[in-house]
Each structure stands twice: as C-alpha cells, then as structure tokens.
C-alpha cells in the first residue's frame, strides 16, 4: 500500500559534527593519495628523462670515439696519449685509445665546448685491447680489436654504461 503524501516525513535532518569530521578525514585521505600518486609519477618522469639524457650522452661520446683511427696515425702502438696529444683537450685525440681514462664534467661537444644545462653530468671512458674470440676479455697484446666503455653519471650516480667494439682499420 502506498503511503499517503501527508504521511511522509518531510523533516530535514541536519548534518552532525561527527559526520563532517568523517567526511573531512575521507577527503583528506583521498587528496593525500592523489598527491602521492602525482609525486610518484613526477619522480618516474625525472628518472626516465635522466636515463634518456644519459643514453644520448653515452652514444654521442661513443660515436665521437669510433670516428677516430684504430691506432695512432704515426704508427705508435702504445695505449693512451701520444706525443702532441693534450690530456685535457680531447680535440687533440686522433685515435681510439687516446680516450682511455678520459673524464669530462660537464660533458663537452666534439669541438670542446660545454654542453648547456649539463653541470650535474659527467662522462668517463675506458679502452681495452679485447680478445677476438671473447671480446669481454682483455688481451695483453694487440689483437686487432678494442673494447670501449663509456660511463655517464648524474650527480655521481651511474645512469648509463655503453660498451662498443672497434676493429682495426682494413
């Protein structure tokens, strides 16, 4: 049976202080969770951006190194710097192994000028004679293969490490 409209209770009930407090707590928890999610997404984006920058910096220096001759054009067979090459100036490097133990901070372009907005970044290089049959293993004698390891760091923490191989020029 349908109640007669006159029998419906139309009295408005006010919101109690306890209900307001409960709603405020729930709202506060939801806002906190949202802010934490946004902060987490921002941190993940920063890590992703650093990873991409690190990869680009590593690839750039690796390409610069690989563009050099395999051995000293003058015929010297020692690893590292040769006569006329300046340890603090990579533009004087003319072969791959001149970059052994190279470090730069901030990173510099191939012409030696600092790359903008990279003050917290650094790049370092190690060059090894590698065994032909096992390139991850070092060779004490000239093998015709060199392994180049470029490490990129941000604020002292390694972001990217890129290893490449360079065979002797034909």
Residue frames as qw, qx, qy, qz and C-alpha x, y, z in Angstrom:
[[0.000, 0.890, 0.456, 0.000, 0.00, 0.00, 0.00],
 [0.413, 0.464, -0.008, 0.784, 1.27, 3.40, -0.94],
 [0.281, -0.488, -0.474, 0.676, 1.62, 5.86, 1.85],
 [0.137, 0.909, 0.376, 0.118, -0.40, 8.99, 1.56],
 [0.448, 0.541, -0.127, 0.700, 1.74, 12.07, 0.86],
 [0.366, -0.782, 0.083, -0.498, 0.61, 13.55, 4.09],
 [0.890, -0.452, 0.054, 0.013, 2.22, 10.67, 5.95],
 [0.773, 0.346, -0.163, 0.506, 5.73, 11.21, 4.51],
 [0.534, -0.701, -0.105, 0.461, 8.18, 12.63, 6.98],
 [0.474, 0.770, 0.083, 0.419, 9.45, 15.87, 5.44],
 [0.455, -0.874, 0.125, 0.118, 11.52, 16.96, 8.38],
 [0.592, 0.664, -0.374, 0.261, 15.10, 17.80, 7.34],
 [0.842, -0.473, -0.048, 0.255, 17.80, 16.27, 9.37],
 [0.054, 0.942, -0.332, -0.009, 20.95, 18.36, 9.95],
 [0.782, 0.341, -0.440, 0.279, 24.50, 17.05, 9.42],
 [0.709, -0.696, -0.037, 0.105, 26.22, 16.24, 12.66],
 [0.087, -0.873, 0.476, 0.060, 29.72, 17.28, 13.63],
 [0.652, -0.271, 0.699, 0.111, 30.83, 13.63, 13.60],
 [0.731, 0.515, 0.435, 0.111, 29.63, 13.19, 10.02],
 [0.284, 0.947, -0.147, 0.024, 31.51, 16.34, 8.94],
 [0.349, -0.704, 0.614, 0.071, 34.67, 15.14, 10.63],
 [0.751, 0.029, 0.650, 0.111, 34.38, 11.72, 8.97],
 [0.627, 0.734, 0.243, 0.098, 33.85, 13.25, 5.55],
 [0.047, 0.942, -0.331, -0.016, 36.84, 15.57, 6.09],
 [0.551, -0.473, 0.677, 0.119, 39.06, 12.64, 7.02],
 [0.755, 0.318, 0.555, 0.144, 37.99, 10.65, 3.95],
 [0.436, 0.896, 0.057, 0.069, 38.52, 13.68, 1.71],
 [0.205, -0.855, 0.473, 0.064, 41.93, 14.31, 3.26],
 [0.683, -0.215, 0.679, 0.165, 42.99, 10.70, 2.66],
 [0.692, 0.573, 0.414, 0.143, 41.86, 10.89, -0.96],
 [0.225, 0.962, -0.151, 0.031, 43.76, 14.14, -1.55],
 [0.422, -0.675, 0.597, 0.105, 46.90, 12.70, 0.09],
 [0.753, 0.083, 0.628, 0.178, 46.71, 9.58, -2.08],
 [0.563, 0.786, 0.231, 0.108, 46.29, 11.73, -5.19],
 [0.005, 0.944, -0.330, -0.011, 49.25, 13.92, -4.32],
 [0.586, -0.446, 0.661, 0.146, 51.44, 10.88, -3.62],
 [0.752, 0.375, 0.514, 0.173, 50.48, 9.38, -6.98],
 [0.384, 0.918, 0.015, 0.094, 51.30, 12.66, -8.74],
 [0.257, -0.827, 0.496, 0.060, 54.65, 12.90, -6.92],
 [0.726, -0.148, 0.652, 0.161, 55.47, 9.30, -7.85],
 [0.672, 0.632, 0.347, 0.168, 54.65, 9.99, -11.48],
 [0.137, 0.970, -0.197, 0.036, 56.87, 13.09, -11.40],
 [0.476, -0.622, 0.612, 0.112, 59.76, 11.13, -9.90],
 [0.768, 0.166, 0.592, 0.177, 59.35, 8.38, -12.51],
 [0.513, 0.838, 0.146, 0.114, 59.36, 11.00, -15.26],
 [0.108, -0.909, 0.401, 0.036, 62.57, 12.53, -13.88],
 [0.641, -0.331, 0.674, 0.157, 64.26, 9.11, -13.79],
 [0.721, 0.479, 0.476, 0.156, 63.12, 8.41, -17.33],
 [0.305, 0.949, -0.057, 0.052, 64.43, 11.77, -18.54],
 [0.330, -0.755, 0.558, 0.100, 67.80, 11.16, -16.85],
 [0.745, -0.023, 0.646, 0.165, 68.01, 7.73, -18.44],
 [0.619, 0.712, 0.295, 0.152, 67.31, 9.18, -21.89],
 [0.070, 0.962, -0.263, 0.019, 69.83, 12.01, -21.40],
 [0.553, -0.546, 0.618, 0.122, 72.42, 9.51, -20.16],
 [0.775, 0.252, 0.548, 0.190, 71.90, 7.30, -23.21],
 [0.469, 0.866, 0.112, 0.135, 72.22, 10.24, -25.58],
 [0.163, -0.895, 0.415, 0.022, 75.38, 11.46, -23.86],
 [0.679, -0.300, 0.651, 0.157, 76.91, 7.97, -23.98],
 [0.726, 0.483, 0.451, 0.189, 76.03, 7.47, -27.64],
 [0.268, 0.961, -0.062, 0.034, 77.37, 10.89, -28.58],
 [0.276, -0.772, 0.567, 0.085, 80.76, 10.29, -26.99],
 [0.749, -0.037, 0.647, 0.138, 80.92, 6.72, -28.32],
 [0.647, 0.697, 0.282, 0.131, 80.30, 7.96, -31.87],
 [0.066, 0.955, -0.290, 0.002, 82.98, 10.61, -31.39],
 [0.515, -0.535, 0.661, 0.109, 85.48, 7.96, -30.25],
 [0.758, 0.200, 0.607, 0.127, 84.59, 5.48, -33.01],
 [0.506, 0.859, 0.070, -0.016, 85.16, 8.17, -35.65],
 [0.154, -0.825, 0.527, 0.134, 88.88, 8.18, -34.77],
 [0.584, 0.453, -0.668, -0.083, 91.51, 5.88, -36.25],
 [0.923, -0.284, -0.257, -0.026, 92.03, 2.47, -34.64],
 [0.770, -0.285, -0.065, 0.568, 95.75, 3.15, -34.00],
 [0.193, -0.778, 0.095, 0.591, 97.95, 6.21, -33.86],
 [0.660, 0.747, 0.045, -0.057, 98.35, 7.55, -37.41],
 [0.096, 0.834, -0.543, 0.012, 102.11, 7.96, -36.77],
 [0.736, 0.234, -0.635, 0.000, 102.44, 4.25, -36.07],
 [0.119, -0.390, 0.715, -0.567, 102.88, 4.25, -32.27],
 [0.588, -0.187, -0.752, -0.231, 101.40, 1.13, -30.67],
 [0.145, -0.055, -0.712, 0.685, 101.13, 2.24, -27.04],
 [0.204, -0.701, -0.672, -0.125, 97.71, 2.58, -25.40],
 [0.289, -0.772, -0.298, 0.481, 96.81, 6.09, -24.31],
 [0.181, 0.961, -0.018, -0.209, 98.09, 9.50, -25.21],
 [0.793, 0.188, 0.166, 0.555, 100.94, 10.01, -27.64],
 [0.352, -0.256, 0.051, 0.899, 103.20, 12.96, -28.40],
 [0.061, -0.130, -0.340, -0.929, 101.27, 16.11, -29.29],
 [0.447, -0.527, -0.630, -0.354, 98.05, 15.00, -27.56],
 [0.088, -0.365, 0.415, -0.828, 96.88, 17.01, -24.59],
 [0.163, -0.216, -0.931, 0.245, 95.21, 15.07, -21.76],
 [0.126, 0.484, 0.521, -0.692, 92.74, 17.88, -21.00],
 [0.384, 0.524, -0.164, -0.743, 91.79, 18.50, -24.65],
 [0.694, 0.160, 0.702, -0.002, 90.05, 15.68, -26.49],
 [0.573, 0.787, 0.023, -0.228, 90.12, 17.64, -29.75],
 [0.082, 0.730, -0.663, -0.144, 93.82, 16.64, -29.96],
 [0.638, -0.124, 0.756, -0.075, 92.96, 12.90, -29.80],
 [0.448, 0.478, -0.490, -0.576, 93.47, 11.17, -33.14],
 [0.474, 0.070, -0.862, -0.166, 92.93, 7.50, -32.31],
 [0.691, -0.463, -0.446, -0.329, 90.53, 5.41, -30.22],
 [0.748, -0.321, -0.457, 0.359, 92.84, 4.57, -27.34],
 [0.202, 0.339, -0.200, 0.897, 93.70, 8.23, -26.69],
 [0.511, -0.512, -0.135, -0.677, 90.35, 8.32, -24.85],
 [0.722, -0.226, -0.621, 0.206, 91.48, 5.71, -22.29],
 [0.425, -0.409, -0.492, 0.641, 90.88, 7.16, -18.79],
 [0.008, 0.324, 0.196, 0.925, 89.19, 10.27, -20.27],
 [0.146, -0.618, -0.698, 0.331, 86.77, 12.06, -17.94],
 [0.058, 0.290, 0.157, 0.942, 84.80, 15.21, -18.57],
 [0.215, -0.687, -0.670, 0.184, 82.44, 17.11, -16.33],
 [0.691, 0.392, 0.379, -0.475, 80.36, 18.77, -17.54],
 [0.714, 0.247, 0.575, 0.314, 80.18, 16.89, -20.86],
 [0.022, 0.627, -0.276, -0.728, 81.59, 18.70, -23.87],
 [0.776, 0.578, 0.103, -0.231, 80.70, 18.56, -27.54],
 [0.891, 0.172, 0.163, 0.387, 83.20, 17.27, -30.09],
 [0.384, 0.736, -0.064, 0.554, 84.63, 20.79, -30.53],
 [0.479, 0.006, -0.539, 0.693, 85.38, 21.01, -26.79],
 [0.239, -0.354, 0.083, -0.900, 82.62, 23.43, -25.81],
 [0.178, 0.076, 0.830, -0.523, 80.48, 22.63, -22.77],
 [0.209, -0.414, -0.768, -0.442, 77.02, 21.24, -23.48],
 [0.274, -0.391, 0.114, -0.871, 74.37, 23.54, -21.97],
 [0.717, -0.358, 0.109, -0.588, 72.48, 22.55, -18.80],
 [0.905, 0.050, -0.422, 0.039, 74.71, 19.56, -18.02],
 [0.029, -0.720, 0.518, -0.462, 76.54, 20.75, -14.89],
 [0.712, -0.375, 0.480, -0.349, 75.49, 17.70, -12.83],
 [0.958, 0.276, 0.036, -0.063, 76.60, 15.23, -15.55],
 [0.196, -0.693, 0.651, 0.240, 79.95, 13.56, -16.21],
 [0.921, 0.349, -0.117, -0.124, 81.31, 11.09, -18.76],
 [0.365, -0.641, 0.663, 0.128, 84.26, 8.75, -18.48],
 [0.822, 0.444, -0.290, -0.207, 85.91, 6.30, -20.86],
 [0.573, -0.457, 0.670, 0.121, 87.98, 3.14, -20.60],
 [0.714, 0.541, -0.352, -0.273, 89.58, 1.48, -23.63],
 [0.679, -0.370, 0.635, 0.010, 90.89, -2.09, -23.57],
 [0.310, 0.350, -0.793, -0.390, 92.54, -4.41, -26.05],
 [0.803, -0.027, 0.330, -0.495, 89.98, -7.19, -26.43],
 [0.363, -0.159, 0.894, 0.208, 90.36, -10.84, -27.35],
 [0.377, 0.129, -0.550, -0.734, 88.85, -11.66, -30.73],
 [0.406, -0.178, -0.886, -0.136, 87.32, -14.94, -29.50],
 [0.388, -0.632, -0.626, 0.241, 85.99, -13.35, -26.30],
 [0.194, 0.637, 0.076, 0.742, 85.55, -9.56, -26.63],
 [0.531, -0.798, -0.096, -0.268, 84.57, -9.19, -22.96],
 [0.837, -0.400, 0.048, 0.371, 88.05, -10.43, -22.03],
 [0.017, 0.933, -0.285, -0.217, 91.12, -8.23, -22.13],
 [0.897, 0.306, -0.038, 0.318, 94.15, -9.03, -24.26],
 [0.515, -0.702, 0.141, 0.471, 97.69, -8.12, -23.16],
 [0.371, -0.170, 0.543, 0.734, 98.87, -7.92, -26.76],
 [0.364, 0.365, -0.194, -0.835, 97.46, -6.14, -29.80],
 [0.459, 0.198, 0.864, -0.054, 94.60, -8.26, -31.17],
 [0.007, 0.182, 0.598, 0.780, 93.03, -6.00, -33.77],
 [0.362, -0.643, -0.583, -0.340, 90.01, -5.36, -31.51],
 [0.117, 0.131, -0.471, 0.865, 89.41, -2.72, -28.83],
 [0.289, -0.641, -0.711, -0.019, 86.55, -2.55, -26.33],
 [0.052, 0.321, -0.112, 0.939, 85.38, 0.94, -25.43],
 [0.316, -0.583, -0.727, 0.179, 83.33, 1.52, -22.28],
 [0.017, -0.412, -0.003, -0.911, 81.62, 4.90, -21.87],
 [0.313, -0.497, -0.738, 0.332, 80.05, 5.60, -18.47],
 [0.086, -0.537, -0.139, -0.827, 77.67, 8.51, -17.90],
 [0.344, -0.375, -0.707, 0.491, 76.82, 9.71, -14.39],
 [0.177, -0.716, -0.220, -0.639, 74.40, 12.22, -12.94],
 [0.450, -0.738, 0.245, -0.439, 75.27, 13.70, -9.53],
 [0.155, -0.538, 0.811, -0.171, 77.85, 10.94, -9.05],
 [0.695, 0.065, 0.670, -0.252, 75.46, 8.06, -9.80],
 [0.129, -0.130, 0.807, 0.562, 75.89, 5.93, -12.93],
 [0.584, 0.405, 0.211, -0.671, 72.96, 6.46, -15.29],
 [0.857, 0.487, -0.021, -0.167, 74.21, 4.68, -18.41],
 [0.417, -0.525, 0.669, 0.322, 77.10, 2.46, -19.44],
 [0.780, 0.576, -0.013, -0.245, 77.65, 1.78, -23.11],
 [0.558, -0.403, 0.645, 0.334, 80.16, -0.76, -24.41],
 [0.718, 0.655, -0.041, -0.231, 81.22, -0.93, -28.04],
 [0.788, -0.178, 0.428, 0.406, 83.87, -2.68, -30.08],
 [0.348, 0.857, -0.232, -0.301, 86.22, -1.16, -32.65],
 [0.916, 0.080, 0.275, 0.280, 88.09, -3.39, -35.07],
 [0.413, -0.427, 0.359, 0.719, 91.37, -2.45, -36.69],
 [0.448, 0.690, -0.104, -0.559, 91.12, -0.38, -39.86],
 [0.910, 0.277, 0.293, 0.094, 91.35, -2.53, -43.02]]
